[in-house]
Amino acid sequence: MTTVPNEPPVSVDPPGVDPDHPLTSIRRSIPRDWDDQVDLFAIVKLDSGGFVRGWNLGAERIKGYSEDQILGSHFSRFYREEDRRRGKPDQLLAAAQRDGHVEDTGWRVRSDGSEFWARVTISAIRTDQGQVVGFVKIVRDLTTEKHEADERQALQRTFAHDLLSPVTALRGYLDLIGEELPPGHRLLRLAGEASDHIVAMAQALMADVNTATERGRRRASLDLIARGAVSLVLPGDAPGRVVFGQMDAVPVWADVLGLRRAIANVLENAAKYSDDLIEIDVFETDEGAVVRVRDRGRGIHPDDLASITQEGNRGRFADAGDGGRGIGLASVQHIVGAHGGTVRITSAPGEGTSVSLMIPRADDEGDPAPVE
């Protein structure tokens, strides 16, 4: 390596920084109004009670309030009315105080009443003795990204849904052809396996869309969701195959299309494994809202009940002519679980199966889901 004699060493420290006390020097070199120069993020300073004590340019741009308009206001005014009723703002502050910080993604409200999709981090500010004296809230507006993601998911959902309808019809035609051909005909078996594979891919695609956190959730009536599932699976055969029992208008906070797909999967199994009537009920218990589908088909072996919702498990009563790949009930379990619910299955061989999907009932004040 070549060196230049008598050349002074090059300093790697930024101007104004004392190499013996770098942190102190950097703090002194940062302008006091540094946060006002940040406009991509909203930086909101709160006191220990959640009242706004500081407001940067990014907060004014994103939320629409000037500093004079917002100082002294409680930060809960940035939340939807239903979130305030549920106490979400206070829950977030409590989590930040307990854990040091908390993150949350969801809808927030601007000064003009419009809503935007925000990614929020709230950090607790403590004294040397550990006492919380306030919070710093950093917010980024992700509305554009949210809309783009929703459009992609809607396209994916529409494709999967539209794919299922003709394939379901194709399977019906194959059943009719099967009545004219010898049992176990090779070409018919291959066509059936191909159609089952397409259905499995469409269901997996639908399940992937339906697992997005809080995507598309709204208040809805469970009986209407169940009736929509019947129309999806048995559009022409419903009057002759389905018996509607107790159909209570129980309110739920749900991804309507996802939950309808879960009920449809259960109905598809009932229609596949039984030739008799299918009974469907919607009612409320102390545990929540329930939709129950009962058939009088071949049933499930007792030893399979504990594992029948695992992906790929079709049960020992299934045969090659049934089609399917053991994805339907696994998808049901996943969707219902994402709603905070449970799947319960009872069955007796040769007598039929009852599948109950239970999810939390929506209270009268909006979404009952806990703060993450």
C-alpha beads as a LAMMPS data file, in Angstrom:
LAMMPS data file: protein, C-alpha beads

372 atoms
371 bonds

1 atom types
1 bond types

-500.0 500.0 xlo xhi
-500.0 500.0 ylo yhi
-500.0 500.0 zlo zhi

Masses

1 110.0

Atoms # bond

1 1 1 0.000 0.000 0.000
2 1 1 1.328 3.467 -0.949
3 1 1 1.409 6.173 1.710
4 1 1 1.892 9.899 1.380
5 1 1 4.405 11.244 3.923
6 1 1 3.493 14.134 6.204
7 1 1 -0.199 14.100 5.067
8 1 1 -2.561 14.817 7.974
9 1 1 -4.968 11.985 8.878
10 1 1 -8.457 12.193 7.409
11 1 1 -11.163 12.612 10.047
12 1 1 -14.128 10.235 9.770
13 1 1 -16.205 12.107 12.343
14 1 1 -18.993 14.369 11.089
15 1 1 -18.538 18.101 11.630
16 1 1 -19.188 19.253 15.145
17 1 1 -18.737 15.816 16.718
18 1 1 -16.296 15.405 19.580
19 1 1 -14.650 11.975 19.089
20 1 1 -14.283 11.633 22.862
21 1 1 -18.029 12.187 23.458
22 1 1 -19.768 11.242 20.164
23 1 1 -23.305 10.694 21.463
24 1 1 -23.419 13.964 23.373
25 1 1 -21.998 15.823 20.370
26 1 1 -24.537 14.280 17.962
27 1 1 -27.432 15.197 20.248
28 1 1 -26.218 18.808 20.346
29 1 1 -25.784 18.914 16.543
30 1 1 -29.359 17.773 15.773
31 1 1 -31.682 20.782 15.408
32 1 1 -34.467 21.063 17.946
33 1 1 -37.085 21.077 15.218
34 1 1 -35.827 17.855 13.581
35 1 1 -39.240 16.160 13.802
36 1 1 -40.890 19.092 12.027
37 1 1 -38.695 18.341 9.024
38 1 1 -40.101 14.797 8.746
39 1 1 -43.197 14.793 6.535
40 1 1 -43.421 11.129 5.480
41 1 1 -44.359 9.988 9.002
42 1 1 -46.691 11.515 11.556
43 1 1 -44.830 11.952 14.854
44 1 1 -47.256 12.618 17.688
45 1 1 -46.119 13.247 21.244
46 1 1 -48.603 12.276 23.965
47 1 1 -48.581 12.826 27.689
48 1 1 -49.179 9.923 30.068
49 1 1 -52.950 10.322 29.692
50 1 1 -52.925 10.187 25.898
51 1 1 -53.379 13.916 25.236
52 1 1 -51.487 15.452 22.325
53 1 1 -48.502 17.598 23.396
54 1 1 -46.477 17.631 20.181
55 1 1 -47.250 17.511 16.466
56 1 1 -44.932 17.479 13.462
57 1 1 -45.394 18.450 9.811
58 1 1 -46.019 14.830 8.808
59 1 1 -48.867 14.590 11.319
60 1 1 -50.455 17.724 9.912
61 1 1 -50.135 16.394 6.363
62 1 1 -51.484 12.902 7.149
63 1 1 -54.168 13.681 9.711
64 1 1 -55.239 17.102 8.488
65 1 1 -55.083 19.043 11.776
66 1 1 -52.810 22.000 12.357
67 1 1 -50.874 21.969 15.607
68 1 1 -53.100 24.712 17.071
69 1 1 -56.210 22.643 16.297
70 1 1 -55.006 19.425 17.902
71 1 1 -52.809 20.281 20.907
72 1 1 -54.569 19.288 24.117
73 1 1 -56.943 16.873 22.374
74 1 1 -57.061 13.201 23.310
75 1 1 -55.539 10.972 20.638
76 1 1 -58.667 8.789 20.591
77 1 1 -60.227 11.306 18.184
78 1 1 -58.104 9.727 15.431
79 1 1 -59.985 6.427 15.783
80 1 1 -63.282 5.197 14.378
81 1 1 -66.326 5.535 16.605
82 1 1 -66.630 1.760 17.041
83 1 1 -62.959 1.551 18.063
84 1 1 -63.500 4.245 20.689
85 1 1 -66.535 2.406 22.054
86 1 1 -64.449 -0.746 22.364
87 1 1 -61.740 1.172 24.212
88 1 1 -59.065 0.393 21.629
89 1 1 -57.032 3.608 22.125
90 1 1 -56.695 3.001 25.877
91 1 1 -55.858 -0.667 25.236
92 1 1 -53.015 0.363 22.950
93 1 1 -51.594 2.791 25.509
94 1 1 -51.822 0.120 28.212
95 1 1 -49.959 -2.338 25.972
96 1 1 -47.245 0.243 25.221
97 1 1 -46.875 1.012 28.924
98 1 1 -46.646 -2.685 29.756
99 1 1 -44.377 -3.845 26.925
100 1 1 -42.494 -0.668 26.038
101 1 1 -44.115 -0.338 22.634
102 1 1 -47.084 -1.614 20.648
103 1 1 -47.798 -1.831 16.925
104 1 1 -51.190 -1.707 15.242
105 1 1 -52.474 -1.547 11.682
106 1 1 -55.968 -0.371 10.846
107 1 1 -58.283 2.440 9.800
108 1 1 -57.824 5.908 11.278
109 1 1 -59.836 9.111 10.823
110 1 1 -58.652 12.443 9.390
111 1 1 -59.910 15.866 10.413
112 1 1 -62.468 15.898 7.565
113 1 1 -63.911 12.535 8.600
114 1 1 -62.272 10.547 5.800
115 1 1 -60.427 7.358 6.711
116 1 1 -56.931 6.155 5.925
117 1 1 -55.100 2.856 6.469
118 1 1 -52.285 3.383 8.947
119 1 1 -49.372 1.519 10.410
120 1 1 -48.884 2.788 13.968
121 1 1 -46.153 2.309 16.557
122 1 1 -46.607 3.706 20.068
123 1 1 -43.557 3.773 22.353
124 1 1 -43.584 4.607 26.055
125 1 1 -41.236 7.347 27.311
126 1 1 -39.896 6.734 30.818
127 1 1 -37.861 8.559 33.415
128 1 1 -34.635 7.117 34.773
129 1 1 -36.756 5.606 37.548
130 1 1 -38.962 3.803 34.997
131 1 1 -42.041 5.989 35.361
132 1 1 -44.017 6.514 32.137
133 1 1 -44.293 10.233 31.445
134 1 1 -45.630 10.081 27.915
135 1 1 -45.683 8.324 24.575
136 1 1 -44.383 8.867 21.062
137 1 1 -46.727 7.738 18.321
138 1 1 -45.342 7.222 14.812
139 1 1 -47.873 6.809 12.000
140 1 1 -47.425 6.007 8.325
141 1 1 -50.247 6.356 5.795
142 1 1 -50.458 3.090 3.817
143 1 1 -53.832 3.741 2.159
144 1 1 -52.483 3.468 -1.386
145 1 1 -50.757 0.189 -0.605
146 1 1 -53.933 -1.069 1.095
147 1 1 -56.093 -0.312 -1.948
148 1 1 -53.606 -1.998 -4.280
149 1 1 -53.488 -5.102 -2.079
150 1 1 -57.290 -5.209 -1.849
151 1 1 -57.572 -5.009 -5.639
152 1 1 -55.141 -7.911 -6.056
153 1 1 -57.017 -9.977 -3.470
154 1 1 -60.378 -9.181 -5.070
155 1 1 -59.055 -10.319 -8.442
156 1 1 -57.673 -13.496 -6.901
157 1 1 -60.922 -14.181 -5.059
158 1 1 -63.032 -13.569 -8.188
159 1 1 -60.839 -15.881 -10.244
160 1 1 -61.062 -18.682 -7.672
161 1 1 -64.811 -18.253 -7.231
162 1 1 -65.510 -18.144 -10.975
163 1 1 -63.311 -21.190 -11.508
164 1 1 -65.247 -23.285 -9.004
165 1 1 -68.650 -22.870 -10.669
166 1 1 -67.851 -24.464 -14.074
167 1 1 -65.719 -27.160 -12.461
168 1 1 -68.594 -28.059 -10.136
169 1 1 -70.836 -28.351 -13.204
170 1 1 -68.182 -30.469 -14.924
171 1 1 -68.152 -32.877 -12.020
172 1 1 -71.921 -33.189 -12.301
173 1 1 -71.616 -34.040 -15.987
174 1 1 -68.975 -36.644 -15.188
175 1 1 -71.375 -38.249 -12.725
176 1 1 -74.008 -38.459 -15.460
177 1 1 -71.503 -39.960 -17.898
178 1 1 -70.516 -42.445 -15.235
179 1 1 -74.032 -43.853 -15.257
180 1 1 -73.530 -44.864 -18.898
181 1 1 -70.053 -46.354 -18.536
182 1 1 -68.761 -49.431 -16.718
183 1 1 -67.706 -48.833 -13.082
184 1 1 -64.108 -47.653 -12.709
185 1 1 -63.721 -46.647 -16.357
186 1 1 -60.151 -45.404 -16.768
187 1 1 -60.874 -42.202 -18.706
188 1 1 -63.701 -41.265 -16.395
189 1 1 -61.459 -41.808 -13.386
190 1 1 -58.727 -39.626 -14.882
191 1 1 -61.199 -36.871 -15.746
192 1 1 -62.539 -36.992 -12.191
193 1 1 -59.045 -36.729 -10.718
194 1 1 -58.261 -33.753 -12.972
195 1 1 -61.437 -31.923 -11.941
196 1 1 -60.710 -32.640 -8.267
197 1 1 -57.241 -31.181 -8.717
198 1 1 -58.669 -27.976 -10.208
199 1 1 -61.157 -27.682 -7.324
200 1 1 -58.371 -28.206 -4.786
201 1 1 -56.256 -25.473 -6.392
202 1 1 -59.200 -23.050 -6.477
203 1 1 -60.011 -23.768 -2.838
204 1 1 -56.393 -23.290 -1.829
205 1 1 -56.338 -20.006 -3.738
206 1 1 -59.534 -18.909 -1.993
207 1 1 -58.196 -19.943 1.413
208 1 1 -55.018 -17.940 0.804
209 1 1 -57.085 -14.818 0.141
210 1 1 -59.308 -15.436 3.138
211 1 1 -56.436 -15.578 5.600
212 1 1 -55.491 -11.919 5.156
213 1 1 -55.667 -10.202 8.573
214 1 1 -58.972 -8.383 9.061
215 1 1 -59.406 -8.131 5.288
216 1 1 -62.947 -7.300 4.238
217 1 1 -64.511 -7.884 7.649
218 1 1 -67.833 -6.270 8.360
219 1 1 -70.946 -6.746 10.417
220 1 1 -73.296 -9.284 8.803
221 1 1 -76.083 -11.716 9.625
222 1 1 -74.943 -15.336 9.835
223 1 1 -78.202 -16.739 8.425
224 1 1 -77.739 -14.734 5.226
225 1 1 -74.138 -15.923 4.897
226 1 1 -75.336 -19.532 5.255
227 1 1 -78.086 -19.080 2.652
228 1 1 -75.501 -17.627 0.298
229 1 1 -73.345 -20.738 0.768
230 1 1 -76.308 -22.966 -0.134
231 1 1 -76.872 -20.953 -3.311
232 1 1 -73.185 -21.305 -4.155
233 1 1 -73.019 -25.092 -3.752
234 1 1 -76.532 -26.230 -4.740
235 1 1 -77.976 -23.431 -6.864
236 1 1 -80.567 -25.635 -8.597
237 1 1 -80.882 -28.551 -6.192
238 1 1 -81.353 -26.596 -2.955
239 1 1 -85.166 -26.980 -2.741
240 1 1 -84.866 -30.748 -3.018
241 1 1 -81.711 -31.313 -0.977
242 1 1 -81.610 -28.682 1.768
243 1 1 -83.927 -28.272 4.742
244 1 1 -83.621 -24.922 6.497
245 1 1 -84.321 -25.368 10.188
246 1 1 -83.773 -22.665 12.801
247 1 1 -82.333 -19.706 10.901
248 1 1 -81.762 -16.909 13.408
249 1 1 -80.375 -13.566 12.282
250 1 1 -77.311 -13.703 14.545
251 1 1 -74.922 -10.777 13.941
252 1 1 -71.251 -11.591 13.371
253 1 1 -68.188 -9.549 12.463
254 1 1 -66.792 -11.549 9.589
255 1 1 -65.020 -11.833 6.308
256 1 1 -68.309 -12.626 4.600
257 1 1 -66.908 -14.257 1.465
258 1 1 -64.401 -16.301 3.445
259 1 1 -66.972 -17.549 5.953
260 1 1 -69.414 -18.325 3.147
261 1 1 -66.706 -20.390 1.476
262 1 1 -66.126 -22.312 4.712
263 1 1 -69.831 -23.157 5.013
264 1 1 -69.889 -24.067 1.331
265 1 1 -67.032 -26.532 1.869
266 1 1 -69.038 -28.267 4.599
267 1 1 -72.114 -28.357 2.354
268 1 1 -70.067 -29.813 -0.507
269 1 1 -68.951 -32.658 1.748
270 1 1 -72.518 -33.273 2.911
271 1 1 -73.746 -33.363 -0.694
272 1 1 -70.897 -35.663 -1.743
273 1 1 -71.177 -38.215 1.035
274 1 1 -74.965 -38.454 1.302
275 1 1 -77.918 -38.788 -1.029
276 1 1 -80.523 -37.711 1.512
277 1 1 -81.631 -34.325 2.797
278 1 1 -79.105 -31.891 4.226
279 1 1 -80.239 -29.888 7.254
280 1 1 -78.824 -26.466 8.062
281 1 1 -79.442 -24.367 11.184
282 1 1 -78.173 -21.016 12.418
283 1 1 -78.581 -20.143 16.073
284 1 1 -76.894 -18.582 19.081
285 1 1 -75.421 -20.209 22.194
286 1 1 -73.513 -18.919 25.197
287 1 1 -70.315 -19.560 23.208
288 1 1 -71.277 -17.562 20.139
289 1 1 -72.977 -17.774 16.755
290 1 1 -73.308 -21.258 15.266
291 1 1 -74.080 -22.628 11.816
292 1 1 -74.709 -26.384 11.816
293 1 1 -74.868 -28.679 8.781
294 1 1 -76.204 -32.224 9.205
295 1 1 -76.402 -35.052 6.680
296 1 1 -77.469 -38.676 6.777
297 1 1 -74.594 -40.095 4.781
298 1 1 -71.882 -42.644 5.395
299 1 1 -70.387 -40.762 8.344
300 1 1 -66.828 -40.548 9.638
301 1 1 -64.959 -43.345 11.383
302 1 1 -64.642 -42.593 15.137
303 1 1 -60.860 -42.881 14.964
304 1 1 -60.737 -40.166 12.284
305 1 1 -62.761 -37.491 14.080
306 1 1 -59.785 -35.988 15.901
307 1 1 -57.729 -35.558 12.719
308 1 1 -60.262 -35.164 9.907
309 1 1 -59.634 -31.399 9.664
310 1 1 -55.934 -31.900 9.021
311 1 1 -54.884 -31.221 5.449
312 1 1 -54.710 -34.372 3.340
313 1 1 -56.721 -36.526 5.763
314 1 1 -59.805 -37.843 3.957
315 1 1 -60.717 -40.514 6.509
316 1 1 -60.814 -44.274 6.121
317 1 1 -64.375 -44.303 4.770
318 1 1 -63.324 -42.318 1.690
319 1 1 -62.771 -44.179 -1.565
320 1 1 -61.137 -43.384 -4.879
321 1 1 -64.443 -42.564 -6.549
322 1 1 -65.206 -39.729 -4.128
323 1 1 -62.548 -37.406 -5.480
324 1 1 -61.022 -34.672 -3.358
325 1 1 -57.665 -34.324 -1.665
326 1 1 -58.574 -33.695 1.951
327 1 1 -58.292 -29.906 1.679
328 1 1 -61.895 -28.799 2.263
329 1 1 -62.208 -29.327 6.022
330 1 1 -58.649 -28.099 6.582
331 1 1 -59.634 -24.863 4.839
332 1 1 -62.774 -24.665 6.990
333 1 1 -60.682 -25.064 10.147
334 1 1 -58.310 -22.332 9.000
335 1 1 -61.005 -19.803 8.093
336 1 1 -63.060 -20.377 11.248
337 1 1 -59.922 -20.238 13.383
338 1 1 -59.018 -16.875 11.813
339 1 1 -62.399 -15.618 13.070
340 1 1 -61.576 -16.768 16.606
341 1 1 -63.970 -19.704 16.313
342 1 1 -64.012 -23.486 16.500
343 1 1 -65.148 -26.412 14.342
344 1 1 -66.987 -29.276 16.026
345 1 1 -67.786 -32.527 14.257
346 1 1 -69.903 -35.425 15.482
347 1 1 -70.605 -38.490 13.378
348 1 1 -71.881 -42.044 13.460
349 1 1 -70.920 -44.534 10.714
350 1 1 -73.829 -45.157 8.404
351 1 1 -75.995 -42.546 10.124
352 1 1 -74.491 -39.237 9.105
353 1 1 -72.379 -36.290 10.215
354 1 1 -73.017 -32.999 11.968
355 1 1 -70.536 -30.136 11.488
356 1 1 -70.904 -26.981 13.617
357 1 1 -68.971 -23.806 12.930
358 1 1 -68.951 -21.470 15.933
359 1 1 -67.587 -17.928 15.805
360 1 1 -67.944 -15.025 18.257
361 1 1 -71.184 -13.104 18.046
362 1 1 -70.831 -9.421 17.176
363 1 1 -71.856 -7.278 20.113
364 1 1 -74.017 -4.193 19.709
365 1 1 -70.979 -1.904 19.623
366 1 1 -68.998 -3.182 16.686
367 1 1 -66.114 -5.543 16.148
368 1 1 -65.451 -7.744 19.210
369 1 1 -62.019 -8.824 18.025
370 1 1 -59.207 -8.150 20.541
371 1 1 -56.499 -5.624 19.879
372 1 1 -53.428 -7.296 18.468

Bonds

1 1 1 2
2 1 2 3
3 1 3 4
4 1 4 5
5 1 5 6
6 1 6 7
7 1 7 8
8 1 8 9
9 1 9 10
10 1 10 11
11 1 11 12
12 1 12 13
13 1 13 14
14 1 14 15
15 1 15 16
16 1 16 17
17 1 17 18
18 1 18 19
19 1 19 20
20 1 20 21
21 1 21 22
22 1 22 23
23 1 23 24
24 1 24 25
25 1 25 26
26 1 26 27
27 1 27 28
28 1 28 29
29 1 29 30
30 1 30 31
31 1 31 32
32 1 32 33
33 1 33 34
34 1 34 35
35 1 35 36
36 1 36 37
37 1 37 38
38 1 38 39
39 1 39 40
40 1 40 41
41 1 41 42
42 1 42 43
43 1 43 44
44 1 44 45
45 1 45 46
46 1 46 47
47 1 47 48
48 1 48 49
49 1 49 50
50 1 50 51
51 1 51 52
52 1 52 53
53 1 53 54
54 1 54 55
55 1 55 56
56 1 56 57
57 1 57 58
58 1 58 59
59 1 59 60
60 1 60 61
61 1 61 62
62 1 62 63
63 1 63 64
64 1 64 65
65 1 65 66
66 1 66 67
67 1 67 68
68 1 68 69
69 1 69 70
70 1 70 71
71 1 71 72
72 1 72 73
73 1 73 74
74 1 74 75
75 1 75 76
76 1 76 77
77 1 77 78
78 1 78 79
79 1 79 80
80 1 80 81
81 1 81 82
82 1 82 83
83 1 83 84
84 1 84 85
85 1 85 86
86 1 86 87
87 1 87 88
88 1 88 89
89 1 89 90
90 1 90 91
91 1 91 92
92 1 92 93
93 1 93 94
94 1 94 95
95 1 95 96
96 1 96 97
97 1 97 98
98 1 98 99
99 1 99 100
100 1 100 101
101 1 101 102
102 1 102 103
103 1 103 104
104 1 104 105
105 1 105 106
106 1 106 107
107 1 107 108
108 1 108 109
109 1 109 110
110 1 110 111
111 1 111 112
112 1 112 113
113 1 113 114
114 1 114 115
115 1 115 116
116 1 116 117
117 1 117 118
118 1 118 119
119 1 119 120
120 1 120 121
121 1 121 122
122 1 122 123
123 1 123 124
124 1 124 125
125 1 125 126
126 1 126 127
127 1 127 128
128 1 128 129
129 1 129 130
130 1 130 131
131 1 131 132
132 1 132 133
133 1 133 134
134 1 134 135
135 1 135 136
136 1 136 137
137 1 137 138
138 1 138 139
139 1 139 140
140 1 140 141
141 1 141 142
142 1 142 143
143 1 143 144
144 1 144 145
145 1 145 146
146 1 146 147
147 1 147 148
148 1 148 149
149 1 149 150
150 1 150 151
151 1 151 152
152 1 152 153
153 1 153 154
154 1 154 155
155 1 155 156
156 1 156 157
157 1 157 158
158 1 158 159
159 1 159 160
160 1 160 161
161 1 161 162
162 1 162 163
163 1 163 164
164 1 164 165
165 1 165 166
166 1 166 167
167 1 167 168
168 1 168 169
169 1 169 170
170 1 170 171
171 1 171 172
172 1 172 173
173 1 173 174
174 1 174 175
175 1 175 176
176 1 176 177
177 1 177 178
178 1 178 179
179 1 179 180
180 1 180 181
181 1 181 182
182 1 182 183
183 1 183 184
184 1 184 185
185 1 185 186
186 1 186 187
187 1 187 188
188 1 188 189
189 1 189 190
190 1 190 191
191 1 191 192
192 1 192 193
193 1 193 194
194 1 194 195
195 1 195 196
196 1 196 197
197 1 197 198
198 1 198 199
199 1 199 200
200 1 200 201
201 1 201 202
202 1 202 203
203 1 203 204
204 1 204 205
205 1 205 206
206 1 206 207
207 1 207 208
208 1 208 209
209 1 209 210
210 1 210 211
211 1 211 212
212 1 212 213
213 1 213 214
214 1 214 215
215 1 215 216
216 1 216 217
217 1 217 218
218 1 218 219
219 1 219 220
220 1 220 221
221 1 221 222
222 1 222 223
223 1 223 224
224 1 224 225
225 1 225 226
226 1 226 227
227 1 227 228
228 1 228 229
229 1 229 230
230 1 230 231
231 1 231 232
232 1 232 233
233 1 233 234
234 1 234 235
235 1 235 236
236 1 236 237
237 1 237 238
238 1 238 239
239 1 239 240
240 1 240 241
241 1 241 242
242 1 242 243
243 1 243 244
244 1 244 245
245 1 245 246
246 1 246 247
247 1 247 248
248 1 248 249
249 1 249 250
250 1 250 251
251 1 251 252
252 1 252 253
253 1 253 254
254 1 254 255
255 1 255 256
256 1 256 257
257 1 257 258
258 1 258 259
259 1 259 260
260 1 260 261
261 1 261 262
262 1 262 263
263 1 263 264
264 1 264 265
265 1 265 266
266 1 266 267
267 1 267 268
268 1 268 269
269 1 269 270
270 1 270 271
271 1 271 272
272 1 272 273
273 1 273 274
274 1 274 275
275 1 275 276
276 1 276 277
277 1 277 278
278 1 278 279
279 1 279 280
280 1 280 281
281 1 281 282
282 1 282 283
283 1 283 284
284 1 284 285
285 1 285 286
286 1 286 287
287 1 287 288
288 1 288 289
289 1 289 290
290 1 290 291
291 1 291 292
292 1 292 293
293 1 293 294
294 1 294 295
295 1 295 296
296 1 296 297
297 1 297 298
298 1 298 299
299 1 299 300
300 1 300 301
301 1 301 302
302 1 302 303
303 1 303 304
304 1 304 305
305 1 305 306
306 1 306 307
307 1 307 308
308 1 308 309
309 1 309 310
310 1 310 311
311 1 311 312
312 1 312 313
313 1 313 314
314 1 314 315
315 1 315 316
316 1 316 317
317 1 317 318
318 1 318 319
319 1 319 320
320 1 320 321
321 1 321 322
322 1 322 323
323 1 323 324
324 1 324 325
325 1 325 326
326 1 326 327
327 1 327 328
328 1 328 329
329 1 329 330
330 1 330 331
331 1 331 332
332 1 332 333
333 1 333 334
334 1 334 335
335 1 335 336
336 1 336 337
337 1 337 338
338 1 338 339
339 1 339 340
340 1 340 341
341 1 341 342
342 1 342 343
343 1 343 344
344 1 344 345
345 1 345 346
346 1 346 347
347 1 347 348
348 1 348 349
349 1 349 350
350 1 350 351
351 1 351 352
352 1 352 353
353 1 353 354
354 1 354 355
355 1 355 356
356 1 356 357
357 1 357 358
358 1 358 359
359 1 359 360
360 1 360 361
361 1 361 362
362 1 362 363
363 1 363 364
364 1 364 365
365 1 365 366
366 1 366 367
367 1 367 368
368 1 368 369
369 1 369 370
370 1 370 371
371 1 371 372
